[in-house]
Amino acid sequence: MWFEILPSGLIVGMCIAIPQFAAPYLNKAIFGNPYRRNLTEFWDRHQFTRDCRVSGAPWILKGIEAIPDGE
């Protein structure tokens, strides 16, 4: 019958869904921050280095108010 496919469908679905929900917790445990940035584009790499320079850590996001004024 059609309902015999449900257990195998649930197993496959859970194998796909568990890594998506576990990724922030694993990143927090391993890297110390709950997310990882996509650094494939130039603008994303630029913002990553800006956050490292301004706040001292790439996972501490600060806005324009954190940039010191010029002399």
PDB file of N, CA, C and O in Angstrom:
ATOM      1  N   MET A   1       0.830  -1.184   0.000  1.00  0.00           N
ATOM      2  CA  MET A   1       0.000   0.000   0.000  1.00  0.00           C
ATOM      3  C   MET A   1       0.879   1.254   0.000  1.00  0.00           C
ATOM      4  O   MET A   1       2.100   1.182   0.139  1.00  0.00           O
ATOM      5  N   TRP A   2       0.231   2.383  -0.157  1.00  0.00           N
ATOM      6  CA  TRP A   2       0.960   3.635  -0.264  1.00  0.00           C
ATOM      7  C   TRP A   2       1.603   4.058   1.054  1.00  0.00           C
ATOM      8  O   TRP A   2       2.627   4.742   1.042  1.00  0.00           O
ATOM      9  N   PHE A   3       1.027   3.666   2.183  1.00  0.00           N
ATOM     10  CA  PHE A   3       1.547   4.109   3.475  1.00  0.00           C
ATOM     11  C   PHE A   3       2.808   3.369   3.891  1.00  0.00           C
ATOM     12  O   PHE A   3       3.430   3.731   4.890  1.00  0.00           O
ATOM     13  N   GLU A   4       3.195   2.349   3.154  1.00  0.00           N
ATOM     14  CA  GLU A   4       4.438   1.648   3.458  1.00  0.00           C
ATOM     15  C   GLU A   4       5.672   2.495   3.131  1.00  0.00           C
ATOM     16  O   GLU A   4       6.773   2.181   3.581  1.00  0.00           O
ATOM     17  N   ILE A   5       5.496   3.547   2.364  1.00  0.00           N
ATOM     18  CA  ILE A   5       6.609   4.416   2.019  1.00  0.00           C
ATOM     19  C   ILE A   5       6.874   5.455   3.110  1.00  0.00           C
ATOM     20  O   ILE A   5       7.934   6.081   3.105  1.00  0.00           O
ATOM     21  N   LEU A   6       5.955   5.653   4.028  1.00  0.00           N
ATOM     22  CA  LEU A   6       6.090   6.682   5.051  1.00  0.00           C
ATOM     23  C   LEU A   6       7.315   6.510   5.952  1.00  0.00           C
ATOM     24  O   LEU A   6       8.026   7.493   6.162  1.00  0.00           O
ATOM     25  N   PRO A   7       7.606   5.335   6.493  1.00  0.00           N
ATOM     26  CA  PRO A   7       8.797   5.229   7.350  1.00  0.00           C
ATOM     27  C   PRO A   7      10.094   5.567   6.627  1.00  0.00           C
ATOM     28  O   PRO A   7      10.934   6.282   7.173  1.00  0.00           O
ATOM     29  N   SER A   8      10.267   5.070   5.423  1.00  0.00           N
ATOM     30  CA  SER A   8      11.496   5.374   4.692  1.00  0.00           C
ATOM     31  C   SER A   8      11.525   6.845   4.276  1.00  0.00           C
ATOM     32  O   SER A   8      12.594   7.453   4.239  1.00  0.00           O
ATOM     33  N   GLY A   9      10.372   7.418   3.965  1.00  0.00           N
ATOM     34  CA  GLY A   9      10.327   8.846   3.634  1.00  0.00           C
ATOM     35  C   GLY A   9      10.673   9.714   4.829  1.00  0.00           C
ATOM     36  O   GLY A   9      11.347  10.733   4.679  1.00  0.00           O
ATOM     37  N   LEU A  10      10.223   9.325   6.013  1.00  0.00           N
ATOM     38  CA  LEU A  10      10.566  10.066   7.222  1.00  0.00           C
ATOM     39  C   LEU A  10      12.054   9.961   7.545  1.00  0.00           C
ATOM     40  O   LEU A  10      12.667  10.938   7.974  1.00  0.00           O
ATOM     41  N   ILE A  11      12.623   8.804   7.344  1.00  0.00           N
ATOM     42  CA  ILE A  11      14.059   8.622   7.595  1.00  0.00           C
ATOM     43  C   ILE A  11      14.877   9.500   6.656  1.00  0.00           C
ATOM     44  O   ILE A  11      15.817  10.168   7.088  1.00  0.00           O
ATOM     45  N   VAL A  12      14.524   9.500   5.378  1.00  0.00           N
ATOM     46  CA  VAL A  12      15.250  10.329   4.410  1.00  0.00           C
ATOM     47  C   VAL A  12      15.039  11.803   4.728  1.00  0.00           C
ATOM     48  O   VAL A  12      15.984  12.589   4.654  1.00  0.00           O
ATOM     49  N   GLY A  13      13.821  12.188   5.079  1.00  0.00           N
ATOM     50  CA  GLY A  13      13.531  13.576   5.416  1.00  0.00           C
ATOM     51  C   GLY A  13      14.301  14.047   6.639  1.00  0.00           C
ATOM     52  O   GLY A  13      14.788  15.178   6.665  1.00  0.00           O
ATOM     53  N   MET A  14      14.416  13.206   7.641  1.00  0.00           N
ATOM     54  CA  MET A  14      15.168  13.577   8.839  1.00  0.00           C
ATOM     55  C   MET A  14      16.667  13.669   8.550  1.00  0.00           C
ATOM     56  O   MET A  14      17.356  14.521   9.113  1.00  0.00           O
ATOM     57  N   CYS A  15      17.174  12.798   7.677  1.00  0.00           N
ATOM     58  CA  CYS A  15      18.593  12.875   7.310  1.00  0.00           C
ATOM     59  C   CYS A  15      18.901  14.176   6.573  1.00  0.00           C
ATOM     60  O   CYS A  15      20.027  14.669   6.637  1.00  0.00           O
ATOM     61  N   ILE A  16      17.928  14.727   5.885  1.00  0.00           N
ATOM     62  CA  ILE A  16      18.120  15.998   5.195  1.00  0.00           C
ATOM     63  C   ILE A  16      17.916  17.172   6.145  1.00  0.00           C
ATOM     64  O   ILE A  16      18.620  18.175   6.031  1.00  0.00           O
ATOM     65  N   ALA A  17      16.974  17.075   7.078  1.00  0.00           N
ATOM     66  CA  ALA A  17      16.616  18.203   7.932  1.00  0.00           C
ATOM     67  C   ALA A  17      17.537  18.383   9.144  1.00  0.00           C
ATOM     68  O   ALA A  17      17.786  19.517   9.553  1.00  0.00           O
ATOM     69  N   ILE A  18      18.036  17.321   9.710  1.00  0.00           N
ATOM     70  CA  ILE A  18      18.841  17.410  10.935  1.00  0.00           C
ATOM     71  C   ILE A  18      20.096  18.271  10.757  1.00  0.00           C
ATOM     72  O   ILE A  18      20.372  19.092  11.632  1.00  0.00           O
ATOM     73  N   PRO A  19      20.870  18.133   9.680  1.00  0.00           N
ATOM     74  CA  PRO A  19      22.048  19.004   9.547  1.00  0.00           C
ATOM     75  C   PRO A  19      21.701  20.490   9.459  1.00  0.00           C
ATOM     76  O   PRO A  19      22.464  21.332   9.932  1.00  0.00           O
ATOM     77  N   GLN A  20      20.556  20.817   8.859  1.00  0.00           N
ATOM     78  CA  GLN A  20      20.168  22.222   8.754  1.00  0.00           C
ATOM     79  C   GLN A  20      19.867  22.828  10.118  1.00  0.00           C
ATOM     80  O   GLN A  20      20.207  23.984  10.372  1.00  0.00           O
ATOM     81  N   PHE A  21      19.240  22.068  10.985  1.00  0.00           N
ATOM     82  CA  PHE A  21      18.906  22.571  12.317  1.00  0.00           C
ATOM     83  C   PHE A  21      20.084  22.466  13.284  1.00  0.00           C
ATOM     84  O   PHE A  21      20.149  23.214  14.260  1.00  0.00           O
ATOM     85  N   ALA A  22      20.998  21.562  13.029  1.00  0.00           N
ATOM     86  CA  ALA A  22      22.136  21.372  13.935  1.00  0.00           C
ATOM     87  C   ALA A  22      23.312  22.289  13.606  1.00  0.00           C
ATOM     88  O   ALA A  22      24.196  22.466  14.445  1.00  0.00           O
ATOM     89  N   ALA A  23      23.347  22.874  12.417  1.00  0.00           N
ATOM     90  CA  ALA A  23      24.497  23.677  11.995  1.00  0.00           C
ATOM     91  C   ALA A  23      24.793  24.851  12.922  1.00  0.00           C
ATOM     92  O   ALA A  23      25.958  25.037  13.274  1.00  0.00           O
ATOM     93  N   PRO A  24      23.808  25.659  13.343  1.00  0.00           N
ATOM     94  CA  PRO A  24      24.165  26.775  14.246  1.00  0.00           C
ATOM     95  C   PRO A  24      24.753  26.307  15.574  1.00  0.00           C
ATOM     96  O   PRO A  24      25.669  26.939  16.099  1.00  0.00           O
ATOM     97  N   TYR A  25      24.246  25.226  16.112  1.00  0.00           N
ATOM     98  CA  TYR A  25      24.750  24.727  17.395  1.00  0.00           C
ATOM     99  C   TYR A  25      26.154  24.145  17.248  1.00  0.00           C
ATOM    100  O   TYR A  25      27.000  24.332  18.122  1.00  0.00           O
ATOM    101  N   LEU A  26      26.400  23.441  16.145  1.00  0.00           N
ATOM    102  CA  LEU A  26      27.741  22.910  15.908  1.00  0.00           C
ATOM    103  C   LEU A  26      28.742  24.042  15.666  1.00  0.00           C
ATOM    104  O   LEU A  26      29.868  23.988  16.162  1.00  0.00           O
ATOM    105  N   ASN A  27      28.340  25.065  14.909  1.00  0.00           N
ATOM    106  CA  ASN A  27      29.229  26.201  14.688  1.00  0.00           C
ATOM    107  C   ASN A  27      29.526  26.922  15.993  1.00  0.00           C
ATOM    108  O   ASN A  27      30.653  27.368  16.209  1.00  0.00           O
ATOM    109  N   LYS A  28      28.534  27.041  16.863  1.00  0.00           N
ATOM    110  CA  LYS A  28      28.757  27.688  18.165  1.00  0.00           C
ATOM    111  C   LYS A  28      29.733  26.869  19.007  1.00  0.00           C
ATOM    112  O   LYS A  28      30.595  27.431  19.683  1.00  0.00           O
ATOM    113  N   ALA A  29      29.601  25.559  18.966  1.00  0.00           N
ATOM    114  CA  ALA A  29      30.468  24.707  19.769  1.00  0.00           C
ATOM    115  C   ALA A  29      31.895  24.657  19.217  1.00  0.00           C
ATOM    116  O   ALA A  29      32.852  24.617  19.991  1.00  0.00           O
ATOM    117  N   ILE A  30      32.049  24.660  17.903  1.00  0.00           N
ATOM    118  CA  ILE A  30      33.371  24.493  17.307  1.00  0.00           C
ATOM    119  C   ILE A  30      34.072  25.829  17.095  1.00  0.00           C
ATOM    120  O   ILE A  30      35.235  25.985  17.468  1.00  0.00           O
ATOM    121  N   PHE A  31      33.373  26.796  16.497  1.00  0.00           N
ATOM    122  CA  PHE A  31      34.006  28.051  16.106  1.00  0.00           C
ATOM    123  C   PHE A  31      33.749  29.194  17.071  1.00  0.00           C
ATOM    124  O   PHE A  31      34.435  30.214  17.010  1.00  0.00           O
ATOM    125  N   GLY A  32      32.775  29.045  17.960  1.00  0.00           N
ATOM    126  CA  GLY A  32      32.482  30.097  18.913  1.00  0.00           C
ATOM    127  C   GLY A  32      31.455  31.101  18.437  1.00  0.00           C
ATOM    128  O   GLY A  32      31.117  32.023  19.178  1.00  0.00           O
ATOM    129  N   ASN A  33      30.955  30.954  17.245  1.00  0.00           N
ATOM    130  CA  ASN A  33      29.897  31.821  16.748  1.00  0.00           C
ATOM    131  C   ASN A  33      28.804  30.963  16.113  1.00  0.00           C
ATOM    132  O   ASN A  33      29.106  29.917  15.537  1.00  0.00           O
ATOM    133  N   PRO A  34      27.545  31.382  16.205  1.00  0.00           N
ATOM    134  CA  PRO A  34      26.456  30.512  15.761  1.00  0.00           C
ATOM    135  C   PRO A  34      26.207  30.500  14.262  1.00  0.00           C
ATOM    136  O   PRO A  34      25.305  29.793  13.810  1.00  0.00           O
ATOM    137  N   TYR A  35      26.953  31.237  13.484  1.00  0.00           N
ATOM    138  CA  TYR A  35      26.738  31.223  12.048  1.00  0.00           C
ATOM    139  C   TYR A  35      28.070  31.333  11.332  1.00  0.00           C
ATOM    140  O   TYR A  35      29.081  31.714  11.923  1.00  0.00           O
ATOM    141  N   ARG A  36      28.060  31.001  10.078  1.00  0.00           N
ATOM    142  CA  ARG A  36      29.245  31.164   9.246  1.00  0.00           C
ATOM    143  C   ARG A  36      28.834  31.950   8.023  1.00  0.00           C
ATOM    144  O   ARG A  36      27.746  31.751   7.483  1.00  0.00           O
ATOM    145  N   ARG A  37      29.683  32.822   7.596  1.00  0.00           N
ATOM    146  CA  ARG A  37      29.364  33.662   6.457  1.00  0.00           C
ATOM    147  C   ARG A  37      29.795  32.997   5.161  1.00  0.00           C
ATOM    148  O   ARG A  37      30.708  32.172   5.124  1.00  0.00           O
ATOM    149  N   ASN A  38      29.104  33.386   4.109  1.00  0.00           N
ATOM    150  CA  ASN A  38      29.465  32.952   2.771  1.00  0.00           C
ATOM    151  C   ASN A  38      30.461  33.966   2.221  1.00  0.00           C
ATOM    152  O   ASN A  38      30.103  35.122   1.992  1.00  0.00           O
ATOM    153  N   LEU A  39      31.687  33.554   2.010  1.00  0.00           N
ATOM    154  CA  LEU A  39      32.740  34.478   1.586  1.00  0.00           C
ATOM    155  C   LEU A  39      33.144  34.251   0.134  1.00  0.00           C
ATOM    156  O   LEU A  39      34.312  34.421  -0.214  1.00  0.00           O
ATOM    157  N   THR A  40      32.198  33.871  -0.714  1.00  0.00           N
ATOM    158  CA  THR A  40      32.524  33.634  -2.114  1.00  0.00           C
ATOM    159  C   THR A  40      32.515  34.911  -2.942  1.00  0.00           C
ATOM    160  O   THR A  40      33.174  34.973  -3.979  1.00  0.00           O
ATOM    161  N   GLU A  41      31.788  35.921  -2.508  1.00  0.00           N
ATOM    162  CA  GLU A  41      31.719  37.182  -3.245  1.00  0.00           C
ATOM    163  C   GLU A  41      32.684  38.206  -2.631  1.00  0.00           C
ATOM    164  O   GLU A  41      33.003  38.143  -1.444  1.00  0.00           O
ATOM    165  N   PHE A  42      33.137  39.143  -3.459  1.00  0.00           N
ATOM    166  CA  PHE A  42      34.075  40.158  -2.991  1.00  0.00           C
ATOM    167  C   PHE A  42      33.462  41.019  -1.895  1.00  0.00           C
ATOM    168  O   PHE A  42      34.123  41.304  -0.896  1.00  0.00           O
ATOM    169  N   TRP A  43      32.209  41.438  -2.064  1.00  0.00           N
ATOM    170  CA  TRP A  43      31.580  42.330  -1.092  1.00  0.00           C
ATOM    171  C   TRP A  43      31.447  41.648   0.270  1.00  0.00           C
ATOM    172  O   TRP A  43      31.625  42.296   1.302  1.00  0.00           O
ATOM    173  N   ASP A  44      31.145  40.379   0.284  1.00  0.00           N
ATOM    174  CA  ASP A  44      31.034  39.650   1.547  1.00  0.00           C
ATOM    175  C   ASP A  44      32.386  39.561   2.248  1.00  0.00           C
ATOM    176  O   ASP A  44      32.460  39.710   3.468  1.00  0.00           O
ATOM    177  N   ARG A  45      33.457  39.318   1.488  1.00  0.00           N
ATOM    178  CA  ARG A  45      34.796  39.293   2.079  1.00  0.00           C
ATOM    179  C   ARG A  45      35.185  40.669   2.602  1.00  0.00           C
ATOM    180  O   ARG A  45      35.829  40.781   3.645  1.00  0.00           O
ATOM    181  N   HIS A  46      34.797  41.710   1.884  1.00  0.00           N
ATOM    182  CA  HIS A  46      35.073  43.074   2.319  1.00  0.00           C
ATOM    183  C   HIS A  46      34.369  43.375   3.642  1.00  0.00           C
ATOM    184  O   HIS A  46      34.973  43.963   4.539  1.00  0.00           O
ATOM    185  N   GLN A  47      33.110  42.984   3.774  1.00  0.00           N
ATOM    186  CA  GLN A  47      32.376  43.217   5.010  1.00  0.00           C
ATOM    187  C   GLN A  47      32.952  42.373   6.158  1.00  0.00           C
ATOM    188  O   GLN A  47      32.975  42.820   7.305  1.00  0.00           O
ATOM    189  N   PHE A  48      33.404  41.184   5.858  1.00  0.00           N
ATOM    190  CA  PHE A  48      34.020  40.320   6.869  1.00  0.00           C
ATOM    191  C   PHE A  48      35.279  40.973   7.442  1.00  0.00           C
ATOM    192  O   PHE A  48      35.458  41.023   8.659  1.00  0.00           O
ATOM    193  N   THR A  49      36.145  41.470   6.564  1.00  0.00           N
ATOM    194  CA  THR A  49      37.368  42.109   7.049  1.00  0.00           C
ATOM    195  C   THR A  49      37.049  43.419   7.754  1.00  0.00           C
ATOM    196  O   THR A  49      37.748  43.790   8.696  1.00  0.00           O
ATOM    197  N   ARG A  50      36.011  44.128   7.322  1.00  0.00           N
ATOM    198  CA  ARG A  50      35.599  45.353   8.008  1.00  0.00           C
ATOM    199  C   ARG A  50      35.166  45.044   9.430  1.00  0.00           C
ATOM    200  O   ARG A  50      35.552  45.751  10.362  1.00  0.00           O
ATOM    201  N   ASP A  51      34.372  44.001   9.609  1.00  0.00           N
ATOM    202  CA  ASP A  51      33.932  43.629  10.954  1.00  0.00           C
ATOM    203  C   ASP A  51      35.106  43.195  11.820  1.00  0.00           C
ATOM    204  O   ASP A  51      35.118  43.472  13.020  1.00  0.00           O
ATOM    205  N   CYS A  52      36.088  42.522  11.239  1.00  0.00           N
ATOM    206  CA  CYS A  52      37.288  42.143  12.000  1.00  0.00           C
ATOM    207  C   CYS A  52      38.049  43.383  12.444  1.00  0.00           C
ATOM    208  O   CYS A  52      38.549  43.437  13.567  1.00  0.00           O
ATOM    209  N   ARG A  53      38.138  44.371  11.575  1.00  0.00           N
ATOM    210  CA  ARG A  53      38.890  45.574  11.875  1.00  0.00           C
ATOM    211  C   ARG A  53      38.161  46.465  12.882  1.00  0.00           C
ATOM    212  O   ARG A  53      38.785  46.997  13.800  1.00  0.00           O
ATOM    213  N   VAL A  54      36.856  46.630  12.719  1.00  0.00           N
ATOM    214  CA  VAL A  54      36.101  47.561  13.558  1.00  0.00           C
ATOM    215  C   VAL A  54      35.845  46.995  14.950  1.00  0.00           C
ATOM    216  O   VAL A  54      36.084  47.669  15.952  1.00  0.00           O
ATOM    217  N   SER A  55      35.357  45.753  15.012  1.00  0.00           N
ATOM    218  CA  SER A  55      34.949  45.210  16.309  1.00  0.00           C
ATOM    219  C   SER A  55      35.968  44.249  16.907  1.00  0.00           C
ATOM    220  O   SER A  55      35.857  43.886  18.078  1.00  0.00           O
ATOM    221  N   GLY A  56      36.947  43.835  16.132  1.00  0.00           N
ATOM    222  CA  GLY A  56      37.950  42.920  16.644  1.00  0.00           C
ATOM    223  C   GLY A  56      37.594  41.456  16.457  1.00  0.00           C
ATOM    224  O   GLY A  56      38.444  40.587  16.651  1.00  0.00           O
ATOM    225  N   ALA A  57      36.359  41.166  16.085  1.00  0.00           N
ATOM    226  CA  ALA A  57      35.930  39.796  15.850  1.00  0.00           C
ATOM    227  C   ALA A  57      34.883  39.810  14.740  1.00  0.00           C
ATOM    228  O   ALA A  57      34.019  40.686  14.732  1.00  0.00           O
ATOM    229  N   PRO A  58      34.935  38.870  13.809  1.00  0.00           N
ATOM    230  CA  PRO A  58      34.001  38.918  12.677  1.00  0.00           C
ATOM    231  C   PRO A  58      32.562  38.599  13.049  1.00  0.00           C
ATOM    232  O   PRO A  58      31.653  38.928  12.286  1.00  0.00           O
ATOM    233  N   TRP A  59      32.325  37.979  14.180  1.00  0.00           N
ATOM    234  CA  TRP A  59      30.951  37.620  14.528  1.00  0.00           C
ATOM    235  C   TRP A  59      30.274  38.671  15.405  1.00  0.00           C
ATOM    236  O   TRP A  59      29.099  38.526  15.744  1.00  0.00           O
ATOM    237  N   ILE A  60      30.998  39.724  15.775  1.00  0.00           N
ATOM    238  CA  ILE A  60      30.395  40.842  16.504  1.00  0.00           C
ATOM    239  C   ILE A  60      30.085  41.923  15.475  1.00  0.00           C
ATOM    240  O   ILE A  60      30.976  42.655  15.045  1.00  0.00           O
ATOM    241  N   LEU A  61      28.823  42.017  15.085  1.00  0.00           N
ATOM    242  CA  LEU A  61      28.435  42.960  14.059  1.00  0.00           C
ATOM    243  C   LEU A  61      28.151  44.321  14.683  1.00  0.00           C
ATOM    244  O   LEU A  61      27.377  44.435  15.633  1.00  0.00           O
ATOM    245  N   LYS A  62      28.783  45.340  14.139  1.00  0.00           N
ATOM    246  CA  LYS A  62      28.561  46.705  14.607  1.00  0.00           C
ATOM    247  C   LYS A  62      28.288  47.576  13.398  1.00  0.00           C
ATOM    248  O   LYS A  62      28.770  47.307  12.298  1.00  0.00           O
ATOM    249  N   GLY A  63      27.527  48.597  13.609  1.00  0.00           N
ATOM    250  CA  GLY A  63      27.153  49.475  12.532  1.00  0.00           C
ATOM    251  C   GLY A  63      28.126  50.614  12.348  1.00  0.00           C
ATOM    252  O   GLY A  63      29.265  50.564  12.813  1.00  0.00           O
ATOM    253  N   ILE A  64      27.659  51.643  11.661  1.00  0.00           N
ATOM    254  CA  ILE A  64      28.507  52.786  11.352  1.00  0.00           C
ATOM    255  C   ILE A  64      28.881  53.581  12.588  1.00  0.00           C
ATOM    256  O   ILE A  64      29.864  54.323  12.576  1.00  0.00           O
ATOM    257  N   GLU A  65      28.104  53.432  13.662  1.00  0.00           N
ATOM    258  CA  GLU A  65      28.428  54.168  14.881  1.00  0.00           C
ATOM    259  C   GLU A  65      29.712  53.655  15.538  1.00  0.00           C
ATOM    260  O   GLU A  65      30.280  54.350  16.382  1.00  0.00           O
ATOM    261  N   ALA A  66      30.176  52.481  15.182  1.00  0.00           N
ATOM    262  CA  ALA A  66      31.390  51.921  15.773  1.00  0.00           C
ATOM    263  C   ALA A  66      32.657  52.416  15.085  1.00  0.00           C
ATOM    264  O   ALA A  66      33.754  52.244  15.617  1.00  0.00           O
ATOM    265  N   ILE A  67      32.520  53.031  13.908  1.00  0.00           N
ATOM    266  CA  ILE A  67      33.681  53.517  13.187  1.00  0.00           C
ATOM    267  C   ILE A  67      34.098  54.864  13.786  1.00  0.00           C
ATOM    268  O   ILE A  67      33.273  55.774  13.861  1.00  0.00           O
ATOM    269  N   PRO A  68      35.341  55.011  14.209  1.00  0.00           N
ATOM    270  CA  PRO A  68      35.762  56.272  14.827  1.00  0.00           C
ATOM    271  C   PRO A  68      35.789  57.401  13.802  1.00  0.00           C
ATOM    272  O   PRO A  68      36.052  57.169  12.622  1.00  0.00           O
ATOM    273  N   ASP A  69      35.517  58.616  14.254  1.00  0.00           N
ATOM    274  CA  ASP A  69      35.549  59.784  13.401  1.00  0.00           C
ATOM    275  C   ASP A  69      36.986  60.147  13.066  1.00  0.00           C
ATOM    276  O   ASP A  69      37.920  59.815  13.796  1.00  0.00           O
ATOM    277  N   GLY A  70      37.137  60.837  11.941  1.00  0.00           N
ATOM    278  CA  GLY A  70      38.471  61.300  11.551  1.00  0.00           C
ATOM    279  C   GLY A  70      38.907  62.482  12.408  1.00  0.00           C
ATOM    280  O   GLY A  70      38.144  62.988  13.230  1.00  0.00           O
ATOM    281  N   GLU A  71      40.120  62.900  12.204  1.00  0.00           N
ATOM    282  CA  GLU A  71      40.648  64.001  13.012  1.00  0.00           C
ATOM    283  C   GLU A  71      40.166  65.343  12.516  1.00  0.00           C
ATOM    284  O   GLU A  71      40.519  66.375  13.086  1.00  0.00           O
TER     285      GLU A  71
END
